[in-house]
Amino acid sequence: MSRMRTKEVQIGDRVIGGGHPILIQSMCNTRTEDVVATVEQILRLEQAGCDIIRVAVPTMEAAECLQTIKKQIHIPLVADIHFDYRLAIAAIECGADKIRLNPGNIGSEERVRAVVEKAREYGVPIRVGVNSGSLEKVLIEKYGSVTAEGLVESALDKVAWIERMGYDNLVISIKSSAVMMCVQAHEQISKKTHYPLHVGITEAGTITAGNIKSAIGLGLILNQGIGDTIRVSLTGEPLEEIRSAKQILRTLGLRTGGIEVISCPTCGRTRIDLIGLAGQVENMVADFDNLDLKVAVMGCVVNGPGEAKEADLGIAGGIGEGLLFRKGEIVRKMPENELLPALREELVKLSLEKM
């Protein structure tokens, strides 16, 4: 897939834009002031594959906690700022690797300039964020409603405002909960700016609805070569956002590594708890990110290995027993309760061979 070339922006020790791999972001749902809980969550997200993490900074105490949090994590830390420019300045001084703000809700030009000058002093990029829910009234009136054109104009106006202050260390995000509006907005803005784009469907919803919306929206955007970093926004555990984002990128061929689990949808021939087994396998393979494999979990020993020939490794269940197979060829038969340990054993062997 050919990707659009955008300006390189360094965030901590990571780089987005310029053709670099698309990075996965998430946001903590802990109170930032609770340093222990926040650090614990970030470390779990790191383990799952999160590349950049954002935390809310609604208070000066939260801003001051960034310094302590940053010392205990290993990925760039982004401060989410709204309304109070002093929080942005404090967050930068306390070690934020990037700040996310909407200049429109910060206030006067003097306040925005104060943030820009502090960002310049510390070399911290600013993510200019515009959401459909906060689109300016004048643009809603101009276009008759919230539209993709309005989102793009709003974002580019804010970028131009900061550029006039002599700063261009910027990332842009334009998000909407309306999937096709979001797609259209990204298609339009990608032709009008060279800045890297942070892509996501905002307020996507619960795990099921949010994943569907995000897969469709992000898939349509990323498949056009648009986007440099993504977040899948879900009402749920942030870990789910990372799993979903990785799966979207792998499905589009934009990320390799890690294990893809495929499983059959069950039918009348299924004689094992395939749903539970597939879930256990999916959790287990998260420990083997150094492997680039396809693992199958099938519910029928009759045609399981045959239907999953493309899988590198797989298991198939029967009545009280099951099969371990590799590339469609049966390796051995065993009792049903040994399927999961046998699969793990094979993965450990493969993992050790890769080291």
N, C-alpha and C positions, 0 to 999 in steps of 0.2 A: 504494500500500500504506500503510495506517495503521500508524504505529509508536508503541509505548508510550513515554510521556513519562517520562523519568528525570531525576535530579538532574544538573546540569551539573558536570563536573569538568575543570579545566584541567590539561593535561600539557604543560609547556613552553609553546610558542606555539600549541598545538592544544587543542581542546575536544571532549570526548565527552559524550554524554547530551543531554537537553533537545531532542531532535529534530535535532541536528547530524548531518551525514553520517557514515556508519559508516566508521571508520578501519581501515586495514590494518596489522597488526603482523607482525614476524618476529623471529627471535632469531639472533644470530651463532653460528657454530660454530667460530670462531677462539678461541684463548686470549686472554682480555682483556688479559693482560699483554703480549701481542705487539701493541703499539699500531699499528704500521704495517699489519699484516695486517688488524686489526680495522677500522681506518679505511677501508682499501681496500674491504673487503667492504661496509661501511655505505654508502659512496658509490655502489657498484654497486646496492645495494638501493634507495637514494633514487631513482636514475635509473629503476629499474623500477617505482616507484610506492609504495614503502614509506612509511607515514606515521609510524610509531613503531617504534623498535628496542630490543630488550632484549639485554643481555649478562650473562653469568654473572659473579658476584663471589664466588669461593670462597676468596680470599686477601686479605690487607690490601694487597698489591701491586696486585692487580686493582682494588680500590676506589680506590687512589690514582691509577691510570691513567685513571680516568673523566674527570678534569679535563683531561687532555691530549687525550683522544678527543673530548670535547664541543667543544673549540675548533675542531675540523677537520670537523665534520659539521653538518647543517642540519635535522635532525629530532630530536624529543625522545628522550632516552636513559633507558632503564629499567634499574635494577639488580635482578638476580635473586638473592635472598638465601635461604640455608638455614642453620639451626642457630645461627649465631653473630650475636648482636644487635649486636656491635661492628662487624661488616662493614656492617650497615645504616646505622649512625650515620656511619661513615666515608664510605659511598657518598653519603649526603645532603650531607655537608660538602664532598665533592669534585664536587658538581654534578649528581647524578642528578635527573632531572625527575620520576621516580616510582620507588617501590620495590615489588617483588613479594615477598611473604613469606607463609608459613603460620604464624600466631602459635602454633599448636600445637607446632611444632618449634623455636621460639625459646627456650622454657624458661619461667622464672618470670614472674609478673605484673610484677615490678620491671623485668625485662629488656624485656618488651614495652612497658611504660610509658616506658622510656628511649628506645625507638625512636619511639614516638608523640610524645613531647615534642620530639624533634629534628625530626620531620616537621612538627610544628606551627610550630616556630621558623622553618623554611625554606619553609613553605607547600607541602610536597611531598605529593602524594596517595599513599595506600597501596593497592595491589591485594591484597586478601585472596584467596589462592588455595587451593582445596581440590580434591584429586584422589581418584579412587576408590581408587587404590593406597595412599593414606595415610590412609584413613578410620579414625577412632578405634575401638579394639576394643569399647568400650562401645556404640557405635552399631551396629556389626556384630552384636553380641549382641542388641541391642534389636530390630533389624529382621530378624534371622535370616541376613543376608548383606549384601553391599554393595548398596545400593538408592538410587534417586533420592531417596527421603524422607530417607535418612541423609545424603546429600550436602548436601541443602538445610538440614537441621538443623545439621550441622557448620558450614556457612558462616555461617548466621545467628547461631549461638552466638559465633563468633569476631568477627563484626561487632558484636554487642551488647557483647562484652568491650571492644572499642576505643571504642565509643560511651560506655560508662561512664567512660572516661578523658577524655571531653569532646571527642572528635575524630570528625568525620564526613566528612572529605575522602577518600572511599573509593570503590573500584571492586571488584566481586566477580567471581571466576571459579570456576565449578564444572565440572570436566572429568572425562570418563571415556572409556576406549577402547571401551566398549560404546555404540554409537551411539544406540540407542533409550532407554537409561537416561539418556544425556546430554540427549536431547530432553525427556524427561519431567521431569528435574530443572530444566531451564530454564523449562519451562511452569509448574512449581510455584513456583519462586522469584520469577518475574516478578510473581506475584500477591501476594507477601509483602514486597517491598522496593521502594524508590524509587531505589536506587543503580544506576548504569550497570553493564551486564554485559559482560565480556570473554568472547567465545564461541569455542569451539574443541573439536575432538575430540582428546584427548591420545593420544599414542603411536599415531597413526593408521596408521603403517606406511610402506612404500616408496612411490615415486612413484605407481604404478598403484593399489595397494590404498588408500593414504592419500588419494588424490584422490577415489576413489569414496566412501569413508567420510565424508570431509569434505563433499563435495558433497551427499550425502544428509542428513547431520546438520545442517550449517549451513543447508542449504536449508529443511529443515523448521522450524528454529528462527527463522531470519530472516523466513520467509514469514508468520509469526504476528506480526511487528512487534517481536520480541524481539531485543535485542542492539545494542550501541553501538560495539563494536570487535571485530575478529576476527583470529584467526591460524589458518592452515592448517598443521598440524604434520606435516611430512614427513621421512622419513629420506632426505635428499638435499640438494642445494644450496638454500640459503635463497631464491635467486632463483625457484626453482620454486614456493615458497610464495606469493610475491607474484603471480606469473602466475595461479596457481589461484584465489587470493582475489579478484583483479580479475574473473576470468571468472565466478565464483559471483555476485558482486554485480551484474555487468552482466546476467547471465541472469535475475536476479530483478527487474531494473529499479531497483536501488538505487544504481547508479552509471552515469553517462554519461561520454562522452569516451573516446578511444582507439579503436583499430580492432579490430573483431571479424572473425576469419578463419573462413570456412566452406569446406569442401572435400568433394568426393564420396568415397565409400568405395572407389573403383576397381572395375573390372569387366573383362570380357574385351575391351571396346573400348579400354581404356587403352593408349596407345602411347608414353607418356612416363613418366619417373620422378616420378610424382605425389606419392608419399610424401616424396621428397627435396625436391621443389619446394615443397610445402605447408610443410615445415619451414623452408625458406629464407625464404618469405614471412612466416611467423609471426615469425621473428627480425627481419626487415627492418622490419615495421610498428611494432615497439617504438620506433622513432625518431620516430614521428609521433603522439605522444600528444595533440597539439592538434586532431586530426581525430576526428570522431565518425562513423565509416563502417563499412559491412559490405563486406568484400572476399572475393570467391570465387576459389577455385583448383579448376578442374574438369579432369577427365582426358580429356574427349571433345569435339571441336569440333562434333560432330553435334547434341548437345542440351545441351551445357554452358551456353551463354548462356541457353537457355530455362529450364532447371531452376533457374538462379540469377538469375531476373529481379529478385528482391528485393534483390540485392546492388547497392551503389552503383557498384562497380568490380570487374572480374574478369579472369582470364585462363583460357584453355582450350587444352589441348594436343592435337595430332594426330600424324600421322606426319611428323616432321621439321619441323613448323610449328605455329603456334598463333594464337590470336585474343586481342585485347584488346577487352573489351566494357564498356559502361556502361549500367546499368539494362536489361540484356538486349539492348541494341542493339550490334551489332558496330562497333567504331571502326576497327580495321585488322587486317590479317593480316601475320604476320612469321615469320621462322625461329624455331624452338624456342628457340635459345640467346639470343634477344633478348627473350623474354617477361619475365624478371625485371627487366632494366634498363628496359623500357618501363613496367612497372607502377610502379617506383620514380620514374620521370620524372613520371608522372601524379600520384603522391602528393606529390611536391615541389611541383608546380604548385598543387595544392589547398591544401597547407600554406602556401605563400606568399600565396595569396588570403585566407587566414584571418588573416594577420598585419596 
